[in-house]
Amino acid sequence: MNGIQFDDDLRDAIQFHGHLCPGLALGYRVAKAALRELGAERPHDEELAAVVENDSCAADAIQFITGCTFGKGNFLFNDYGKHVYTFYNRRTGKGVRISEDFRGFENDQRYPELKKREDAGQDVSAEMEAFKMEKVGAILRADDREFLRIEPVAAPAPRMARIRASVRCAQCGERFMESRGRVKAGKIVCIPCFGGD
């Protein structure tokens, strides 16, 4: 694609995510920068921790490349809708905050125009795919200094994941994490049976 070389990590991240898109390219670049800045490799357990501030495609690349995952408890999500990612190396105590600062497409009106045409029922799939691949290429080629804002973090890493006991909901009978229980009519129930958050 446009002369860009795909390394094995990027190919594998695409396979994991299911397709190549600008968000995946962004997450790939952020994850690689974080590992470089922290002097770390993909860990086996919770040596690294990542905090992401959006639930975009970038999150998949970050999980895949850094090895930080929801299941291990070292991948945390703050729903701020920002392309901001904070990483911690628990072995060294070093942290880094990386925010996307790519201005290459900031004033480009093609996406809103394509979206408007698509919403009106026009088939713009080929044009949309070409636009996305152009953006992917620009993201993968960009120099870190023109693309990412990288700052050290002084705050400590999030605490290690804790395994908690499970209890059975008095209403639906399903098991859930004890710390998420609520009291309803004097009985311990899960959050959905309680009526939401």
C-alpha positions as CSV (number, residue, x, y, z in Angstrom):
1,M,0.0,0.0,0.0
2,N,1.6,3.3,-1.2
3,G,5.1,1.9,-0.6
4,I,4.5,1.4,3.2
5,Q,6.2,-1.7,4.6
6,F,4.1,-3.7,7.0
7,D,6.0,-5.4,9.8
8,D,4.8,-8.6,11.4
9,D,3.3,-6.8,14.4
10,L,1.1,-4.6,12.1
11,R,0.0,-7.6,10.0
12,D,-0.9,-9.5,13.2
13,A,-2.7,-6.5,14.6
14,I,-4.7,-6.2,11.4
15,Q,-5.6,-9.9,11.7
16,F,-6.6,-9.5,15.3
17,H,-8.8,-6.4,14.6
18,G,-10.2,-7.7,11.3
19,H,-9.3,-4.9,9.0
20,L,-6.9,-2.0,8.4
21,C,-8.2,1.4,9.2
22,P,-7.0,4.8,10.5
23,G,-7.9,3.9,14.1
24,L,-5.9,0.7,14.0
25,A,-2.9,2.5,12.4
26,L,-3.1,5.2,15.2
27,G,-3.2,2.6,17.9
28,Y,-0.3,0.7,16.4
29,R,1.8,3.8,16.3
30,V,0.9,4.8,19.8
31,A,1.6,1.3,21.2
32,K,5.0,1.1,19.5
33,A,5.9,4.6,20.8
34,A,4.9,3.6,24.3
35,L,7.0,0.5,24.3
36,R,9.9,2.4,22.9
37,E,9.6,5.3,25.4
38,L,9.2,2.9,28.4
39,G,12.0,0.7,27.3
40,A,9.7,-2.3,27.4
41,E,8.6,-5.3,25.4
42,R,5.2,-7.0,25.2
43,P,4.8,-8.4,28.7
44,H,3.6,-11.8,29.8
45,D,1.5,-10.5,32.6
46,E,0.8,-7.1,34.2
47,E,4.3,-5.5,33.9
48,L,2.7,-2.8,31.8
49,A,-0.6,-1.0,32.3
50,A,-2.5,1.0,29.7
51,V,-5.2,3.6,30.2
52,V,-7.2,4.5,27.0
53,E,-9.6,7.4,26.8
54,N,-11.7,6.1,23.9
55,D,-13.2,2.9,22.6
56,S,-12.0,3.3,19.0
57,C,-10.2,0.8,16.8
58,A,-7.0,2.1,18.2
59,A,-7.7,0.2,21.5
60,D,-7.5,-3.1,19.7
61,A,-4.0,-2.3,18.4
62,I,-2.9,-1.2,21.8
63,Q,-4.1,-4.4,23.4
64,F,-2.5,-6.5,20.8
65,I,0.9,-4.8,20.6
66,T,1.4,-4.0,24.3
67,G,-0.2,-7.2,25.8
68,C,-2.4,-5.0,28.1
69,T,-5.9,-6.5,28.1
70,F,-9.2,-6.2,29.9
71,G,-8.9,-9.8,31.0
72,K,-5.6,-9.3,32.8
73,G,-6.9,-6.1,34.4
74,N,-4.0,-4.0,33.0
75,F,-6.1,-2.3,30.3
76,L,-8.3,0.4,31.7
77,F,-10.9,2.4,29.9
78,N,-11.9,6.0,30.7
79,D,-14.7,7.1,28.4
80,Y,-13.6,10.6,27.5
81,G,-13.7,10.3,23.8
82,K,-10.1,11.5,23.4
83,H,-7.2,10.0,21.5
84,V,-5.1,10.0,24.7
85,Y,-3.3,6.9,26.0
86,T,-1.3,6.5,29.2
87,F,1.1,3.7,29.8
88,Y,3.0,2.6,32.9
89,N,6.0,0.3,33.2
90,R,5.6,-1.2,36.7
91,R,9.1,-2.6,36.7
92,T,10.7,0.8,36.3
93,G,8.0,3.0,37.7
94,K,8.1,5.1,34.4
95,G,4.9,6.3,32.8
96,V,4.2,8.1,29.6
97,R,1.1,9.9,28.3
98,I,0.6,9.9,24.5
99,S,-1.9,12.1,22.7
100,E,-2.6,12.1,19.0
101,D,-1.7,15.5,17.4
102,F,-1.9,14.7,13.7
103,R,-3.0,17.7,11.7
104,G,-2.6,16.3,8.2
105,F,-6.3,15.8,7.7
106,E,-7.6,18.5,10.1
107,N,-9.1,20.8,7.5
108,D,-9.9,18.0,5.0
109,Q,-13.6,18.2,4.2
110,R,-13.7,14.9,2.2
111,Y,-14.9,12.7,5.1
112,P,-17.9,14.9,6.1
113,E,-18.9,15.3,2.4
114,L,-18.6,11.5,1.9
115,K,-20.6,10.8,5.0
116,K,-23.3,13.2,3.9
117,R,-23.6,11.5,0.5
118,E,-23.6,8.1,2.2
119,D,-26.4,9.1,4.6
120,A,-28.4,10.3,1.6
121,G,-28.2,6.8,0.1
122,Q,-25.3,7.1,-2.4
123,D,-22.8,4.3,-2.7
124,V,-19.5,6.0,-1.7
125,S,-17.8,2.9,-0.4
126,A,-14.9,2.9,-2.9
127,E,-14.3,6.6,-2.3
128,M,-14.5,6.1,1.5
129,E,-12.1,3.2,1.4
130,A,-9.6,5.2,-0.7
131,F,-9.9,8.1,1.7
132,K,-9.3,5.8,4.7
133,M,-6.3,4.1,3.1
134,E,-4.8,7.5,2.3
135,K,-5.2,8.4,6.0
136,V,-3.7,5.1,7.1
137,G,-0.7,5.7,4.9
138,A,-0.2,9.2,6.2
139,I,-0.4,7.9,9.8
140,L,2.0,5.1,9.3
141,R,4.5,7.4,7.5
142,A,4.3,10.4,9.9
143,D,7.2,11.3,12.0
144,D,6.4,10.9,15.8
145,R,7.2,14.5,16.4
146,E,4.5,15.7,13.9
147,F,2.0,13.1,14.9
148,L,2.2,12.3,18.7
149,R,2.6,14.4,21.8
150,I,4.6,12.3,24.3
151,E,4.9,13.4,27.9
152,P,6.3,11.7,31.0
153,V,3.7,10.9,33.7
154,A,4.6,11.4,37.4
155,A,1.5,9.6,38.8
156,P,1.8,6.0,40.0
157,A,0.6,3.1,37.9
158,P,-2.9,1.8,38.5
159,R,-3.0,-0.9,41.1
160,M,-2.6,-4.5,40.0
161,A,-5.8,-6.4,39.2
162,R,-7.4,-8.2,42.1
163,I,-9.3,-11.4,41.8
164,R,-12.5,-11.1,43.7
165,A,-15.0,-13.7,44.9
166,S,-18.1,-14.4,42.9
167,V,-21.6,-14.6,44.4
168,R,-24.9,-15.6,43.0
169,C,-27.6,-13.0,42.3
170,A,-30.6,-13.5,44.5
171,Q,-32.9,-12.5,41.6
172,C,-31.5,-13.9,38.3
173,G,-29.3,-16.6,39.8
174,E,-26.2,-15.6,37.7
175,R,-22.8,-15.3,39.3
176,F,-21.1,-11.9,39.4
177,M,-18.1,-10.2,41.0
178,E,-18.8,-9.7,44.7
179,S,-17.7,-6.1,44.7
180,R,-20.3,-5.2,42.1
181,G,-23.2,-6.4,44.2
182,R,-26.1,-4.2,45.2
183,V,-28.7,-4.6,47.9
184,K,-32.4,-4.8,46.7
185,A,-35.2,-5.7,49.1
186,G,-32.5,-6.9,51.6
187,K,-30.9,-9.3,49.1
188,I,-27.6,-9.2,47.2
189,V,-28.3,-8.7,43.4
190,C,-26.3,-8.0,40.3
191,I,-26.3,-4.5,38.7
192,P,-28.8,-5.4,35.9
193,C,-31.2,-6.8,38.4
194,F,-30.8,-3.8,40.7
195,G,-31.8,-1.6,37.8
196,G,-28.6,-0.4,36.2
197,D,-25.7,1.6,37.6
